[in-house]
């Protein structure tokens, strides 16, 4: 790790204290930070030259605890922060896997944690390592650079790790690790690692030309009576209704999850699914090599689409209907159809 970067981070927290004794202490802290963070990163990545550091980390292991199917262990220093939720997801067909985590500060003092994706790694059952992606520490966007956030006493922080280029056949991480460091009130640098063993990867739904895919699938041409009662993370209920258009009667099937609409299907013959409509952000769709949700702007990926005379776009069997946003004045996707 570059000492100058850590020096800047430390200086931000100690502005106005420039006496010689403190600067000497600060210099020692910088040296320690550069060394300890490198040690943690080397431990994660399996550096054979850091065996003595690994031994030290092993002696500081916390007692493992279970979160669902996963086992959580904290290695190194811990300011009193524990992991209370963990869930790995990927959109069906995407090579991006997101670890959704919740951290809880059980102490009576606030703690500011620092991490970045270069401090993190995930490993599948074949030993393949995934190290690229980003970190979101509660801000809503991923960043490849160092991030930090303060967890107040007796509060929780929702954060995410993104691992990209994960093979589609990987259904779980055998192990994932996130290293971090923090400063105490004496400006001493401490570091630790959250180790997560056996993290299953859940498939979130996406729309393709022939239906919705995820932990299960709803395909065009399927008989309505053959639909499963529920598919995890796709829907837990569906209802049917009828509507008329141009003198013809159609059946609509509305799929919901936790009372939120996920997607809809239309039947022309009242018995089988004729086409599917997505008009909520809960089911994504692929254009080019990227995945999008309703209300997204396609940026440069509209070059992969074929425009229709009525202003719609088509991409690999999907029909994308756009509307101009009143705030951005961009043509945003409002509905996507399969089977039209």
C-alpha positions in Angstrom: 0.0 0.0 0.0 1.2 3.5 -0.7 2.2 5.3 2.5 1.3 8.7 1.1 -2.4 7.6 0.6 -2.7 6.4 4.2 -0.9 9.6 5.4 -3.5 11.7 3.7 -6.3 9.7 5.3 -4.8 10.1 8.7 -4.1 13.8 8.3 -7.7 14.5 7.6 -8.6 13.2 11.1 -5.9 15.2 13.0 -6.0 18.7 11.4 -4.9 21.4 13.8 -2.7 19.1 15.9 0.8 19.9 14.6 3.1 19.7 17.5 6.3 17.9 17.1 5.5 15.1 19.5 2.2 14.3 17.7 3.8 14.3 14.3 6.4 11.8 15.4 3.6 9.6 16.7 1.7 10.1 13.5 4.7 9.0 11.5 4.9 5.8 13.5 1.2 5.2 12.9 1.7 5.6 9.1 4.5 3.1 9.1 2.3 0.7 11.1 -0.7 1.2 8.8 1.3 0.6 5.6 2.7 -2.6 7.1 -0.5 -4.0 8.7 -2.7 -3.4 5.8 -0.2 -5.0 3.4 0.0 -8.0 5.8 -3.8 -8.4 5.7 -3.9 -8.2 1.9 -1.1 -10.7 1.7 -2.9 -13.0 4.0 -6.1 -12.8 1.9 -4.2 -13.5 -1.3 -2.2 -16.3 0.1 1.3 -14.7 0.0 3.7 -17.5 0.9 6.2 -14.9 2.2 3.9 -13.8 5.1 3.7 -17.0 7.0 4.6 -15.3 10.3 1.9 -12.7 9.7 -0.6 -15.5 9.1 0.4 -17.1 12.4 -0.2 -13.8 14.2 -3.6 -13.4 12.6 -4.6 -17.0 13.5 -3.9 -16.2 17.1 -6.4 -13.3 16.9 -9.3 -15.3 15.4 -12.7 -14.6 16.9 -15.1 -17.4 17.7 -16.9 -18.3 14.4 -20.6 -17.8 14.2 -23.3 -18.8 11.7 -25.3 -16.5 9.4 -27.7 -18.7 7.6 -25.5 -21.2 5.7 -22.4 -19.1 6.1 -19.8 -19.1 8.8 -18.3 -15.7 9.9 -14.9 -15.3 11.5 -13.1 -12.0 12.4 -9.3 -12.2 12.2 -7.1 -9.5 13.7 -8.3 -6.4 15.5 -12.0 -5.7 16.0 -13.5 -2.4 17.3 -16.7 -4.2 18.4 -18.3 -4.5 15.0 -20.0 -7.8 13.9 -21.7 -8.9 10.7 -25.4 -9.5 11.3 -26.6 -10.1 7.7 -25.0 -11.6 4.6 -26.6 -12.5 1.2 -24.9 -13.0 -2.1 -26.8 -12.3 -5.3 -26.3 -12.2 -9.1 -28.8 -11.3 -11.8 -29.5 -14.3 -13.9 -27.0 -14.3 -16.8 -24.7 -11.7 -15.2 -21.1 -12.2 -14.2 -21.4 -9.7 -11.4 -21.9 -11.1 -7.9 -22.8 -8.8 -5.0 -22.2 -9.5 -1.3 -24.9 -7.7 0.6 -23.7 -7.2 4.2 -24.9 -5.6 7.4 -22.4 -4.5 10.1 -23.4 -3.7 13.6 -21.5 -1.7 16.2 -22.3 -3.1 19.6 -20.0 -0.7 21.5 -20.8 2.7 23.1 -18.3 4.5 20.8 -18.4 5.3 17.1 -16.0 3.5 14.7 -14.8 4.6 11.2 -13.9 1.7 9.0 -11.8 1.9 5.8 -11.7 -0.7 3.0 -11.4 -1.0 -0.7 -11.8 -3.8 -3.3 -8.1 -4.5 -3.4 -8.4 -5.6 0.3 -11.0 -8.2 -0.7 -11.2 -11.5 -2.5 -13.6 -14.3 -3.2 -12.8 -17.9 -4.0 -15.0 -20.6 -5.7 -14.9 -24.4 -5.2 -12.3 -24.8 -7.9 -9.8 -22.3 -6.3 -10.5 -19.5 -8.8 -10.0 -16.1 -7.2 -12.1 -13.0 -7.9 -10.6 -9.6 -6.9 -12.1 -7.0 -9.3 -15.2 -5.0 -8.6 -16.0 -2.3 -6.2 -17.2 -1.3 -2.7 -20.3 0.5 -1.6 -20.3 1.6 2.0 -23.9 2.8 2.2 -23.7 5.4 -0.5 -25.6 3.5 -3.2 -22.8 3.3 -5.8 -19.7 1.1 -6.2 -16.3 2.5 -6.2 -12.9 0.9 -6.9 -11.1 3.3 -4.6 -10.8 3.3 -0.8 -14.0 4.0 1.0 -14.9 4.7 4.6 -18.0 5.1 6.7 -18.6 5.8 10.4 -20.8 3.3 12.3 -22.2 5.1 15.3 -22.6 3.2 18.6 -25.5 0.7 18.6 -26.2 1.3 14.9 -26.0 -0.7 11.7 -24.4 -0.1 8.3 -25.6 -1.8 5.1 -22.7 -2.2 2.6 -22.0 -4.2 -0.5 -19.0 -5.8 -2.2 -19.1 -6.3 -6.0 -17.0 -9.1 -7.5 -17.0 -9.0 -11.3 -16.2 -11.6 -14.0 -17.5 -14.5 -11.8 -18.1 -17.5 -14.0 -21.8 -18.2 -14.6 -21.5 -21.8 -13.2 -20.3 -20.6 -9.8 -23.2 -21.1 -7.4 -21.4 -20.2 -4.2 -18.2 -18.7 -2.8 -16.2 -21.2 -0.8 -14.7 -18.2 1.0 -14.8 -14.5 0.7 -12.7 -12.0 2.8 -12.9 -8.3 3.4 -9.9 -6.6 5.1 -10.4 -3.3 6.8 -8.5 -0.9 9.1 -9.6 1.8 11.6 -8.0 4.3 14.0 -8.7 4.4 17.7 -8.9 7.6 19.7 -5.1 7.7 20.1 -4.7 7.6 16.3 -3.3 4.1 16.5 -4.0 2.0 13.4 -5.7 -1.4 13.8 -6.6 -3.9 11.1 -8.7 -6.9 10.7 -10.6 -9.2 8.3 -14.1 -10.5 8.0 -13.9 -14.1 6.7 -17.0 -15.5 5.2 -17.1 -19.3 4.5 -19.7 -21.0 2.3 -21.7 -18.1 0.8 -24.5 -19.3 -1.5 -25.2 -17.1 -4.6 -28.9 -16.4 -5.2 -30.2 -15.8 -8.7 -32.3 -12.6 -9.2 -34.7 -12.6 -12.1 -34.0 -11.2 -15.6 -36.1 -11.0 -18.7 -35.0 -12.8 -21.9 -36.8 -13.2 -25.2 -38.7 -16.3 -24.2 -39.5 -15.5 -20.5 -38.3 -14.6 -17.1 -35.4 -16.6 -15.6 -34.0 -16.8 -12.1 -34.2 -19.4 -9.4 -36.9 -20.8 -11.7 -38.5 -19.6 -14.9 -41.8 -18.4 -16.4 -41.8 -19.0 -20.1 -43.9 -17.7 -23.0 -46.2 -20.5 -24.1 -46.5 -22.0 -20.6 -50.0 -23.0 -19.4 -51.2 -20.8 -16.7 -52.4 -23.8 -14.7 -48.9 -25.2 -14.7 -47.3 -22.2 -13.1 -45.5 -22.9 -9.7 -47.2 -21.3 -6.7 -44.0 -19.4 -6.0 -40.4 -19.1 -7.2 -37.8 -17.8 -4.7 -36.8 -14.2 -5.3 -39.1 -14.0 -8.3 -42.6 -14.2 -7.0 -44.5 -15.5 -4.0 -48.0 -15.0 -5.4 -49.8 -14.3 -8.7 -53.3 -13.1 -9.5 -55.3 -13.2 -12.7 -57.7 -10.6 -14.1 -59.4 -9.9 -17.5 -59.3 -6.8 -19.7 -60.6 -5.9 -23.1 -58.8 -4.2 -26.0 -60.2 -3.6 -29.5 -63.1 -5.8 -28.7 -61.0 -8.8 -27.6 -60.7 -10.1 -24.1 -57.4 -11.0 -22.6 -56.2 -12.5 -19.3 -53.5 -10.7 -17.3 -51.4 -12.6 -14.7 -49.7 -10.3 -12.2 -46.7 -11.7 -10.3 -45.8 -10.2 -6.9 -43.1 -10.6 -4.3 -43.8 -9.3 -0.8 -46.8 -7.5 -2.2 -44.7 -5.7 -4.8 -45.4 -6.2 -8.5 -42.4 -7.9 -10.2 -43.8 -8.5 -13.8 -46.9 -9.3 -15.7 -48.0 -11.8 -18.3 -50.7 -11.6 -20.9 -52.7 -14.5 -22.4 -54.6 -14.1 -25.6 -56.3 -17.5 -25.4 -57.0 -17.4 -21.6 -54.9 -20.5 -21.0 -51.3 -19.9 -22.0 -48.8 -17.0 -21.7 -48.6 -15.0 -24.9 -46.2 -12.3 -23.9 -44.5 -10.8 -20.7 -44.3 -7.2 -19.7 -41.8 -5.8 -17.2 -42.6 -2.3 -16.0 -40.9 -2.3 -12.5 -37.2 -2.1 -11.6 -37.3 -5.5 -9.9 -36.6 -7.6 -13.1 -33.6 -6.6 -15.1 -32.9 -7.1 -18.8 -29.7 -7.2 -20.9 -28.7 -4.8 -23.7 -25.3 -5.4 -25.2 -23.1 -6.6 -22.3 -24.8 -4.6 -19.6 -27.9 -5.2 -17.4 -30.5 -2.4 -17.0 -33.7 -1.8 -15.1 -36.8 0.2 -15.8 -36.2 4.0 -15.8 -32.6 3.5 -16.9 -31.0 5.4 -19.8 -29.2 3.1 -22.1 -26.2 5.5 -22.5 -24.2 4.2 -25.5 -25.7 0.7 -25.5 -28.6 1.8 -27.7 -26.2 1.2 -30.6 -26.9 -2.5 -30.1 -30.7 -2.0 -30.6 -32.8 -1.7 -33.8 -35.1 1.3 -33.8 -38.7 0.9 -34.9 -40.8 3.5 -36.8 -42.8 4.2 -33.6 -39.7 5.0 -31.6 -39.4 1.6 -29.8 -36.1 -0.3 -29.7 -35.6 -4.1 -30.1 -32.7 -6.2 -28.9 -32.6 -10.0 -29.2 -36.3 -10.5 -29.1 -37.0 -7.8 -26.5 -39.1 -4.7 -27.3 -38.1 -1.6 -25.3 -40.5 1.2 -25.0 -39.1 4.6 -24.1 -40.4 7.8 -22.7 -38.7 11.2 -22.3 -37.9 11.9 -18.6 -39.4 15.3 -17.5 -36.3 15.9 -15.3 -33.4 14.7 -17.5 -35.1 14.9 -20.9 -33.5 11.6 -21.8 -35.3 8.7 -23.4 -35.6 6.3 -20.5 -36.9 2.7 -20.7 -40.4 2.5 -19.2 -41.6 -1.0 -20.3 -39.9 -4.1 -21.8 -41.8 -6.8 -23.6 -41.0 -10.4 -24.5 -43.1 -12.2 -27.1 -44.4 -9.2 -29.0 
